[in-house]
Amino acid sequence: MRLKNIISPCISICKTDPVTGYCYGCARTNEEKKIWKENDTSDDWKKSNLKDIRKRMSGWQLDTFEESYSHKVKKGISLFKKKSLENIS
């Protein structure tokens, strides 16, 4: 039984770089995205993957990811998605 869910690193900027194969928003591969959605994926794997994706980012990409992911963990929605919804209303 899980005591605390580990929040997906998706920050709603879902576009894959054709050269690296990494998502511009979260730096995951398409395969990693699939693994996150599987019910039997362990928390240890998710924690390890979060470390891996952070190592793939640097500079403004890492700063933007950290800010939006932190907001998502605290508030349940990424900053990008929050801004998108505000623009609709």
Buried (B, 14 or more C-beta within 10 A) or exposed (E): EEEEEBBBBBBBBEEBEEEEEBBBBBBBBEEBBEBBEEEEBEEEBBEEBBEEBBEBBEEEBBEBBEEBBEBBEEEEBBBBBBEEEEEEE
